[in-house]
Amino acid sequence: MDMINLLSSLALAILANMLLGSITSIVDKKFDWIKLGKGLIKSAVILASIALLWGAGVLSPDVKVLDDWTIIMGVEAITLMSFVWYGGQAILKLKNIMYPQKETKKDIK
C-alpha cells in the first residue's frame, strides 16, 4: 500500500470513528459540538503532520532517525499502526451499535 492510500485510509478510519462516536453520543443525549470540533481539529493536525513528515522523508530519504530507520519508514509504520487502531475502534463502535448488549434483570435498577 503506498503512502497516499494509507494516509487516505487513515483519514477515512478517523472520520468513521468520529461519526460512530457522535451517533452514540446523540442517542445517549450527551452530544457535544465543542468535543466534535476539537476532535476534527486534532484529526486535521495529525493528518497534516503525517503528510508533512512523509514529505520531509521523501526529500531526505537517506537520513536515519532511529538506528536504521528513515523518516519515511517511521512515518509509514506509525500511520499503519494508527490506521489499525482507529479502524479497530470504529469496528467496535459499529458492532456495539448493530448488536447492542441486552439488558438483564441485574442491569435494570
Helices and strands as residue ranges (DSSP letters): H 3-27, H 33-59, E 64-66, E 69-70, H 71-98
